[in-house]
Amino acid sequence: IDSELRQMVLENCSSGEICAAARRNGLRVLSEDGWRLVRAGVTTPEEVLRVTKDQVVNAPPQETSPATETADARSARKAHALVSV
């Protein structure tokens, strides 16, 4: 946690605002880092899906268009396609 995030917590900023600031400062969520490790050949798509399944199950539904799809969502879709083949 850096001074910006610490100040935001002290100011009772919303979790969304804090998350956005953390992401601007380089935060990667577990699933994003997992997909990075899949691309690097360190782990498997199955392992990332196993470890991050609660994040996906408990995540609020999000409507995305191809233009706003996150890199993590694209990676998950591509990994699923690779595993399905």
Biopython code that builds the backbone (N, CA, C, O; Angstrom):
import numpy as np
from Bio.PDB.StructureBuilder import StructureBuilder

atoms = [
    (1, "ILE", "N", (0.858, -1.180, 0.000)),
    (1, "ILE", "CA", (0.000, 0.000, 0.000)),
    (1, "ILE", "C", (0.896, 1.233, 0.000)),
    (1, "ILE", "O", (1.846, 1.329, 0.777)),
    (2, "ASP", "N", (0.580, 2.162, -0.876)),
    (2, "ASP", "CA", (1.382, 3.376, -0.935)),
    (2, "ASP", "C", (0.633, 4.518, -0.246)),
    (2, "ASP", "O", (-0.481, 4.337, 0.245)),
    (3, "SER", "N", (1.258, 5.690, -0.218)),
    (3, "SER", "CA", (0.659, 6.816, 0.508)),
    (3, "SER", "C", (-0.678, 7.243, -0.099)),
    (3, "SER", "O", (-1.581, 7.662, 0.625)),
    (4, "GLU", "N", (-0.808, 7.139, -1.435)),
    (4, "GLU", "CA", (-2.084, 7.509, -2.069)),
    (4, "GLU", "C", (-3.213, 6.599, -1.589)),
    (4, "GLU", "O", (-4.291, 7.071, -1.227)),
    (5, "LEU", "N", (-2.959, 5.300, -1.590)),
    (5, "LEU", "CA", (-3.986, 4.357, -1.153)),
    (5, "LEU", "C", (-4.278, 4.506, 0.327)),
    (5, "LEU", "O", (-5.436, 4.441, 0.741)),
    (6, "ARG", "N", (-3.248, 4.703, 1.126)),
    (6, "ARG", "CA", (-3.437, 4.905, 2.563)),
    (6, "ARG", "C", (-4.339, 6.112, 2.804)),
    (6, "ARG", "O", (-5.252, 6.053, 3.628)),
    (7, "GLN", "N", (-4.085, 7.199, 2.091)),
    (7, "GLN", "CA", (-4.892, 8.412, 2.242)),
    (7, "GLN", "C", (-6.338, 8.153, 1.812)),
    (7, "GLN", "O", (-7.271, 8.629, 2.458)),
    (8, "MET", "N", (-6.523, 7.412, 0.741)),
    (8, "MET", "CA", (-7.872, 7.102, 0.268)),
    (8, "MET", "C", (-8.643, 6.283, 1.300)),
    (8, "MET", "O", (-9.836, 6.505, 1.503)),
    (9, "VAL", "N", (-7.968, 5.340, 1.949)),
    (9, "VAL", "CA", (-8.607, 4.546, 2.999)),
    (9, "VAL", "C", (-9.005, 5.451, 4.158)),
    (9, "VAL", "O", (-10.120, 5.356, 4.672)),
    (10, "LEU", "N", (-8.098, 6.325, 4.567)),
    (10, "LEU", "CA", (-8.392, 7.242, 5.669)),
    (10, "LEU", "C", (-9.556, 8.181, 5.343)),
    (10, "LEU", "O", (-10.292, 8.597, 6.237)),
    (11, "GLU", "N", (-9.715, 8.510, 4.066)),
    (11, "GLU", "CA", (-10.799, 9.387, 3.631)),
    (11, "GLU", "C", (-12.093, 8.624, 3.345)),
    (11, "GLU", "O", (-13.063, 9.199, 2.852)),
    (12, "ASN", "N", (-12.099, 7.324, 3.660)),
    (12, "ASN", "CA", (-13.281, 6.480, 3.422)),
    (12, "ASN", "C", (-13.742, 6.487, 1.970)),
    (12, "ASN", "O", (-14.943, 6.512, 1.700)),
    (13, "CYS", "N", (-12.803, 6.464, 1.043)),
    (13, "CYS", "CA", (-13.161, 6.374, -0.370)),
    (13, "CYS", "C", (-13.798, 5.005, -0.626)),
    (13, "CYS", "O", (-13.583, 4.061, 0.134)),
    (14, "SER", "N", (-14.567, 4.908, -1.680)),
    (14, "SER", "CA", (-15.226, 3.647, -1.993)),
    (14, "SER", "C", (-14.195, 2.598, -2.404)),
    (14, "SER", "O", (-13.085, 2.926, -2.824)),
    (15, "SER", "N", (-14.582, 1.344, -2.274)),
    (15, "SER", "CA", (-13.672, 0.269, -2.664)),
    (15, "SER", "C", (-13.370, 0.339, -4.157)),
    (15, "SER", "O", (-12.263, 0.003, -4.580)),
    (16, "GLY", "N", (-14.332, 0.767, -4.949)),
    (16, "GLY", "CA", (-14.098, 0.917, -6.386)),
    (16, "GLY", "C", (-13.044, 1.963, -6.681)),
    (16, "GLY", "O", (-12.193, 1.763, -7.547)),
    (17, "GLU", "N", (-13.093, 3.087, -5.963)),
    (17, "GLU", "CA", (-12.095, 4.145, -6.158)),
    (17, "GLU", "C", (-10.713, 3.664, -5.734)),
    (17, "GLU", "O", (-9.717, 3.936, -6.404)),
    (18, "ILE", "N", (-10.663, 2.950, -4.618)),
    (18, "ILE", "CA", (-9.384, 2.433, -4.122)),
    (18, "ILE", "C", (-8.828, 1.394, -5.096)),
    (18, "ILE", "O", (-7.632, 1.385, -5.389)),
    (19, "CYS", "N", (-9.698, 0.526, -5.591)),
    (19, "CYS", "CA", (-9.264, -0.491, -6.558)),
    (19, "CYS", "C", (-8.740, 0.169, -7.827)),
    (19, "CYS", "O", (-7.707, -0.244, -8.353)),
    (20, "ALA", "N", (-9.431, 1.183, -8.324)),
    (20, "ALA", "CA", (-8.990, 1.875, -9.539)),
    (20, "ALA", "C", (-7.619, 2.514, -9.339)),
    (20, "ALA", "O", (-6.767, 2.456, -10.226)),
    (21, "ALA", "N", (-7.406, 3.125, -8.172)),
    (21, "ALA", "CA", (-6.112, 3.746, -7.886)),
    (21, "ALA", "C", (-5.021, 2.678, -7.793)),
    (21, "ALA", "O", (-3.917, 2.871, -8.302)),
    (22, "ALA", "N", (-5.326, 1.565, -7.150)),
    (22, "ALA", "CA", (-4.345, 0.481, -7.028)),
    (22, "ALA", "C", (-3.990, -0.074, -8.404)),
    (22, "ALA", "O", (-2.825, -0.364, -8.672)),
    (23, "ARG", "N", (-4.989, -0.224, -9.282)),
    (23, "ARG", "CA", (-4.734, -0.738, -10.627)),
    (23, "ARG", "C", (-3.874, 0.241, -11.420)),
    (23, "ARG", "O", (-3.003, -0.172, -12.185)),
    (24, "ARG", "N", (-4.116, 1.540, -11.237)),
    (24, "ARG", "CA", (-3.265, 2.534, -11.915)),
    (24, "ARG", "C", (-1.817, 2.405, -11.464)),
    (24, "ARG", "O", (-0.888, 2.686, -12.221)),
    (25, "ASN", "N", (-1.642, 1.974, -10.213)),
    (25, "ASN", "CA", (-0.296, 1.835, -9.653)),
    (25, "ASN", "C", (0.281, 0.435, -9.838)),
    (25, "ASN", "O", (1.287, 0.094, -9.215)),
    (26, "GLY", "N", (-0.348, -0.384, -10.692)),
    (26, "GLY", "CA", (0.246, -1.670, -11.042)),
    (26, "GLY", "C", (-0.343, -2.909, -10.393)),
    (26, "GLY", "O", (0.166, -4.006, -10.620)),
    (27, "LEU", "N", (-1.390, -2.781, -9.599)),
    (27, "LEU", "CA", (-1.994, -3.958, -8.983)),
    (27, "LEU", "C", (-2.514, -4.910, -10.055)),
    (27, "LEU", "O", (-3.168, -4.489, -11.009)),
    (28, "ARG", "N", (-2.216, -6.199, -9.887)),
    (28, "ARG", "CA", (-2.797, -7.249, -10.720)),
    (28, "ARG", "C", (-3.572, -8.158, -9.791)),
    (28, "ARG", "O", (-3.067, -8.549, -8.739)),
    (29, "VAL", "N", (-4.785, -8.497, -10.164)),
    (29, "VAL", "CA", (-5.539, -9.439, -9.351)),
    (29, "VAL", "C", (-4.999, -10.839, -9.598)),
    (29, "VAL", "O", (-4.288, -11.070, -10.576)),
    (30, "LEU", "N", (-5.332, -11.768, -8.720)),
    (30, "LEU", "CA", (-4.790, -13.119, -8.768)),
    (30, "LEU", "C", (-5.020, -13.779, -10.129)),
    (30, "LEU", "O", (-4.111, -14.407, -10.672)),
    (31, "SER", "N", (-6.217, -13.642, -10.678)),
    (31, "SER", "CA", (-6.494, -14.299, -11.954)),
    (31, "SER", "C", (-5.653, -13.704, -13.084)),
    (31, "SER", "O", (-5.177, -14.445, -13.944)),
    (32, "GLU", "N", (-5.461, -12.389, -13.099)),
    (32, "GLU", "CA", (-4.620, -11.773, -14.131)),
    (32, "GLU", "C", (-3.192, -12.287, -14.042)),
    (32, "GLU", "O", (-2.570, -12.597, -15.058)),
    (33, "ASP", "N", (-2.680, -12.374, -12.830)),
    (33, "ASP", "CA", (-1.318, -12.860, -12.674)),
    (33, "ASP", "C", (-1.229, -14.332, -13.066)),
    (33, "ASP", "O", (-0.230, -14.773, -13.634)),
    (34, "GLY", "N", (-2.281, -15.086, -12.759)),
    (34, "GLY", "CA", (-2.318, -16.484, -13.157)),
    (34, "GLY", "C", (-2.245, -16.653, -14.661)),
    (34, "GLY", "O", (-1.508, -17.503, -15.161)),
    (35, "TRP", "N", (-3.026, -15.828, -15.402)),
    (35, "TRP", "CA", (-2.994, -15.928, -16.872)),
    (35, "TRP", "C", (-1.640, -15.490, -17.421)),
    (35, "TRP", "O", (-1.188, -16.001, -18.445)),
    (36, "ARG", "N", (-0.991, -14.539, -16.738)),
    (36, "ARG", "CA", (0.361, -14.156, -17.143)),
    (36, "ARG", "C", (1.301, -15.358, -17.003)),
    (36, "ARG", "O", (2.150, -15.597, -17.862)),
    (37, "LEU", "N", (1.138, -16.108, -15.910)),
    (37, "LEU", "CA", (1.979, -17.281, -15.680)),
    (37, "LEU", "C", (1.670, -18.399, -16.671)),
    (37, "LEU", "O", (2.565, -19.163, -17.032)),
    (38, "VAL", "N", (0.420, -18.506, -17.117)),
    (38, "VAL", "CA", (0.083, -19.480, -18.160)),
    (38, "VAL", "C", (0.826, -19.125, -19.441)),
    (38, "VAL", "O", (1.433, -19.989, -20.074)),
    (39, "ARG", "N", (0.776, -17.841, -19.824)),
    (39, "ARG", "CA", (1.466, -17.401, -21.045)),
    (39, "ARG", "C", (2.966, -17.636, -20.948)),
    (39, "ARG", "O", (3.623, -17.899, -21.955)),
    (40, "ALA", "N", (3.514, -17.542, -19.733)),
    (40, "ALA", "CA", (4.950, -17.756, -19.538)),
    (40, "ALA", "C", (5.305, -19.242, -19.437)),
    (40, "ALA", "O", (6.482, -19.596, -19.379)),
    (41, "GLY", "N", (4.294, -20.106, -19.417)),
    (41, "GLY", "CA", (4.536, -21.537, -19.336)),
    (41, "GLY", "C", (4.812, -22.053, -17.935)),
    (41, "GLY", "O", (5.284, -23.178, -17.777)),
    (42, "VAL", "N", (4.528, -21.252, -16.916)),
    (42, "VAL", "CA", (4.811, -21.632, -15.532)),
    (42, "VAL", "C", (3.704, -22.483, -14.941)),
    (42, "VAL", "O", (3.970, -23.343, -14.101)),
    (43, "THR", "N", (2.458, -22.259, -15.367)),
    (43, "THR", "CA", (1.326, -23.012, -14.834)),
    (43, "THR", "C", (0.362, -23.333, -15.967)),
    (43, "THR", "O", (0.619, -23.005, -17.126)),
    (44, "THR", "N", (-0.736, -23.969, -15.626)),
    (44, "THR", "CA", (-1.711, -24.396, -16.642)),
    (44, "THR", "C", (-3.007, -23.608, -16.507)),
    (44, "THR", "O", (-3.304, -23.077, -15.437)),
    (45, "PRO", "N", (-3.780, -23.530, -17.585)),
    (45, "PRO", "CA", (-5.090, -22.877, -17.494)),
    (45, "PRO", "C", (-5.983, -23.548, -16.443)),
    (45, "PRO", "O", (-6.727, -22.872, -15.732)),
    (46, "GLU", "N", (-5.907, -24.863, -16.352)),
    (46, "GLU", "CA", (-6.728, -25.582, -15.372)),
    (46, "GLU", "C", (-6.402, -25.132, -13.949)),
    (46, "GLU", "O", (-7.301, -24.971, -13.123)),
    (47, "GLU", "N", (-5.119, -24.930, -13.666)),
    (47, "GLU", "CA", (-4.713, -24.500, -12.323)),
    (47, "GLU", "C", (-5.224, -23.095, -12.033)),
    (47, "GLU", "O", (-5.699, -22.828, -10.929)),
    (48, "VAL", "N", (-5.134, -22.203, -12.995)),
    (48, "VAL", "CA", (-5.636, -20.838, -12.795)),
    (48, "VAL", "C", (-7.137, -20.868, -12.552)),
    (48, "VAL", "O", (-7.634, -20.193, -11.651)),
    (49, "LEU", "N", (-7.856, -21.643, -13.346)),
    (49, "LEU", "CA", (-9.305, -21.733, -13.153)),
    (49, "LEU", "C", (-9.641, -22.356, -11.805)),
    (49, "LEU", "O", (-10.590, -21.922, -11.152)),
    (50, "ARG", "N", (-8.883, -23.368, -11.370)),
    (50, "ARG", "CA", (-9.127, -24.002, -10.073)),
    (50, "ARG", "C", (-8.921, -23.011, -8.925)),
    (50, "ARG", "O", (-9.744, -22.909, -8.016)),
    (51, "VAL", "N", (-7.816, -22.292, -8.989)),
    (51, "VAL", "CA", (-7.454, -21.396, -7.892)),
    (51, "VAL", "C", (-8.342, -20.158, -7.853)),
    (51, "VAL", "O", (-8.628, -19.636, -6.776)),
    (52, "THR", "N", (-8.776, -19.686, -9.007)),
    (52, "THR", "CA", (-9.540, -18.437, -9.051)),
    (52, "THR", "C", (-11.039, -18.666, -9.208)),
    (52, "THR", "O", (-11.778, -17.710, -9.442)),
    (53, "LYS", "N", (-11.501, -19.893, -9.087)),
    (53, "LYS", "CA", (-12.911, -20.186, -9.331)),
    (53, "LYS", "C", (-13.823, -19.386, -8.411)),
    (53, "LYS", "O", (-14.873, -18.927, -8.861)),
    (54, "ASP", "N", (-13.469, -19.200, -7.149)),
    (54, "ASP", "CA", (-14.311, -18.424, -6.236)),
    (54, "ASP", "C", (-14.429, -16.982, -6.685)),
    (54, "ASP", "O", (-15.485, -16.371, -6.522)),
    (55, "GLN", "N", (-13.358, -16.422, -7.251)),
    (55, "GLN", "CA", (-13.425, -15.052, -7.757)),
    (55, "GLN", "C", (-14.447, -14.953, -8.865)),
    (55, "GLN", "O", (-15.224, -14.000, -8.919)),
    (56, "VAL", "N", (-14.450, -15.930, -9.748)),
    (56, "VAL", "CA", (-15.366, -15.905, -10.886)),
    (56, "VAL", "C", (-16.790, -16.150, -10.411)),
    (56, "VAL", "O", (-17.708, -15.454, -10.843)),
    (57, "VAL", "N", (-16.992, -17.129, -9.525)),
    (57, "VAL", "CA", (-18.329, -17.462, -9.041)),
    (57, "VAL", "C", (-18.913, -16.317, -8.241)),
    (57, "VAL", "O", (-20.102, -16.023, -8.364)),
    (58, "ASN", "N", (-18.100, -15.662, -7.421)),
    (58, "ASN", "CA", (-18.600, -14.609, -6.544)),
    (58, "ASN", "C", (-18.557, -13.225, -7.167)),
    (58, "ASN", "O", (-19.042, -12.268, -6.564)),
    (59, "ALA", "N", (-17.996, -13.098, -8.342)),
    (59, "ALA", "CA", (-17.900, -11.790, -8.986)),
    (59, "ALA", "C", (-19.278, -11.360, -9.464)),
    (59, "ALA", "O", (-20.053, -12.181, -9.955)),
    (60, "PRO", "N", (-19.585, -10.073, -9.320)),
    (60, "PRO", "CA", (-20.868, -9.606, -9.826)),
    (60, "PRO", "C", (-20.891, -9.707, -11.340)),
    (60, "PRO", "O", (-19.865, -9.507, -11.990)),
    (61, "PRO", "N", (-22.063, -10.018, -11.916)),
    (61, "PRO", "CA", (-22.126, -10.117, -13.369)),
    (61, "PRO", "C", (-21.790, -8.787, -14.008)),
    (61, "PRO", "O", (-22.224, -7.735, -13.538)),
    (62, "GLN", "N", (-21.018, -8.834, -15.077)),
    (62, "GLN", "CA", (-20.627, -7.621, -15.770)),
    (62, "GLN", "C", (-20.987, -7.752, -17.231)),
    (62, "GLN", "O", (-20.735, -8.778, -17.863)),
    (63, "GLU", "N", (-21.574, -6.706, -17.752)),
    (63, "GLU", "CA", (-21.865, -6.686, -19.180)),
    (63, "GLU", "C", (-20.659, -6.067, -19.874)),
    (63, "GLU", "O", (-20.237, -4.960, -19.540)),
    (64, "THR", "N", (-20.117, -6.785, -20.832)),
    (64, "THR", "CA", (-18.974, -6.251, -21.558)),
    (64, "THR", "C", (-19.208, -6.391, -23.039)),
    (64, "THR", "O", (-19.852, -7.329, -23.510)),
    (65, "SER", "N", (-18.678, -5.450, -23.745)),
    (65, "SER", "CA", (-18.678, -5.547, -25.196)),
    (65, "SER", "C", (-17.258, -5.878, -25.597)),
    (65, "SER", "O", (-16.349, -5.712, -24.784)),
    (66, "PRO", "N", (-17.025, -6.342, -26.816)),
    (66, "PRO", "CA", (-15.647, -6.640, -27.223)),
    (66, "PRO", "C", (-14.710, -5.459, -27.021)),
    (66, "PRO", "O", (-13.525, -5.657, -26.754)),
    (67, "ALA", "N", (-15.210, -4.244, -27.143)),
    (67, "ALA", "CA", (-14.357, -3.059, -26.993)),
    (67, "ALA", "C", (-13.955, -2.833, -25.542)),
    (67, "ALA", "O", (-12.892, -2.269, -25.279)),
    (68, "THR", "N", (-14.797, -3.268, -24.584)),
    (68, "THR", "CA", (-14.498, -3.018, -23.174)),
    (68, "THR", "C", (-14.072, -4.274, -22.428)),
    (68, "THR", "O", (-13.854, -4.225, -21.217)),
    (69, "GLU", "N", (-13.951, -5.395, -23.125)),
    (69, "GLU", "CA", (-13.540, -6.637, -22.487)),
    (69, "GLU", "C", (-12.136, -6.489, -21.918)),
    (69, "GLU", "O", (-11.245, -5.954, -22.578)),
    (70, "THR", "N", (-11.943, -6.965, -20.688)),
    (70, "THR", "CA", (-10.637, -6.841, -20.047)),
    (70, "THR", "C", (-9.659, -7.858, -20.618)),
    (70, "THR", "O", (-10.054, -8.858, -21.218)),
    (71, "ALA", "N", (-8.399, -7.586, -20.421)),
    (71, "ALA", "CA", (-7.356, -8.520, -20.861)),
    (71, "ALA", "C", (-7.532, -9.857, -20.158)),
    (71, "ALA", "O", (-7.298, -10.907, -20.756)),
    (72, "ASP", "N", (-7.946, -9.829, -18.885)),
    (72, "ASP", "CA", (-8.171, -11.061, -18.127)),
    (72, "ASP", "C", (-9.300, -11.872, -18.752)),
    (72, "ASP", "O", (-9.188, -13.091, -18.880)),
    (73, "ALA", "N", (-10.384, -11.209, -19.141)),
    (73, "ALA", "CA", (-11.507, -11.910, -19.760)),
    (73, "ALA", "C", (-11.097, -12.505, -21.105)),
    (73, "ALA", "O", (-11.484, -13.625, -21.437)),
    (74, "ARG", "N", (-10.316, -11.756, -21.873)),
    (74, "ARG", "CA", (-9.829, -12.281, -23.150)),
    (74, "ARG", "C", (-8.943, -13.500, -22.920)),
    (74, "ARG", "O", (-9.048, -14.492, -23.641)),
    (75, "SER", "N", (-8.070, -13.425, -21.916)),
    (75, "SER", "CA", (-7.186, -14.547, -21.610)),
    (75, "SER", "C", (-7.989, -15.773, -21.188)),
    (75, "SER", "O", (-7.697, -16.890, -21.614)),
    (76, "ALA", "N", (-8.999, -15.561, -20.351)),
    (76, "ALA", "CA", (-9.834, -16.679, -19.895)),
    (76, "ALA", "C", (-10.547, -17.316, -21.075)),
    (76, "ALA", "O", (-10.613, -18.541, -21.175)),
    (77, "ARG", "N", (-11.085, -16.490, -21.973)),
    (77, "ARG", "CA", (-11.791, -17.004, -23.141)),
    (77, "ARG", "C", (-10.834, -17.800, -24.031)),
    (77, "ARG", "O", (-11.181, -18.881, -24.508)),
    (78, "LYS", "N", (-9.634, -17.268, -24.253)),
    (78, "LYS", "CA", (-8.651, -17.955, -25.094)),
    (78, "LYS", "C", (-8.186, -19.254, -24.442)),
    (78, "LYS", "O", (-8.043, -20.271, -25.121)),
    (79, "ALA", "N", (-7.950, -19.228, -23.132)),
    (79, "ALA", "CA", (-7.499, -20.432, -22.426)),
    (79, "ALA", "C", (-8.591, -21.496, -22.480)),
    (79, "ALA", "O", (-8.302, -22.675, -22.682)),
    (80, "HIS", "N", (-9.840, -21.085, -22.300)),
    (80, "HIS", "CA", (-10.939, -22.040, -22.352)),
    (80, "HIS", "C", (-10.998, -22.667, -23.745)),
    (80, "HIS", "O", (-11.231, -23.869, -23.877)),
    (81, "ALA", "N", (-10.790, -21.864, -24.773)),
    (81, "ALA", "CA", (-10.809, -22.383, -26.140)),
    (81, "ALA", "C", (-9.669, -23.387, -26.341)),
    (81, "ALA", "O", (-9.853, -24.417, -26.990)),
    (82, "LEU", "N", (-8.514, -23.089, -25.791)),
    (82, "LEU", "CA", (-7.377, -24.000, -25.929)),
    (82, "LEU", "C", (-7.617, -25.313, -25.185)),
    (82, "LEU", "O", (-7.277, -26.388, -25.679)),
    (83, "VAL", "N", (-8.208, -25.213, -23.990)),
    (83, "VAL", "CA", (-8.455, -26.396, -23.196)),
    (83, "VAL", "C", (-9.547, -27.245, -23.848)),
    (83, "VAL", "O", (-9.509, -28.473, -23.768)),
    (84, "SER", "N", (-10.517, -26.596, -24.493)),
    (84, "SER", "CA", (-11.637, -27.308, -25.103)),
    (84, "SER", "C", (-11.251, -28.075, -26.344)),
    (84, "SER", "O", (-11.947, -29.011, -26.738)),
    (85, "VAL", "N", (-10.143, -27.690, -26.972)),
    (85, "VAL", "CA", (-9.741, -28.317, -28.231)),
    (85, "VAL", "C", (-9.221, -29.691, -28.057)),
    (85, "VAL", "O", (-8.845, -30.337, -29.035)),
]
sb = StructureBuilder()
sb.init_structure("model")
sb.init_model(0)
sb.init_chain("A")
sb.init_seg("    ")
for serial, (resi, resn, name, xyz) in enumerate(atoms, 1):
    if name == "N":
        sb.init_residue(resn, " ", resi, " ")
    sb.init_atom(name, np.array(xyz, "f"), 0.0, 1.0, " ", f" {name:<3s}", serial, name[0])
structure = sb.get_structure()
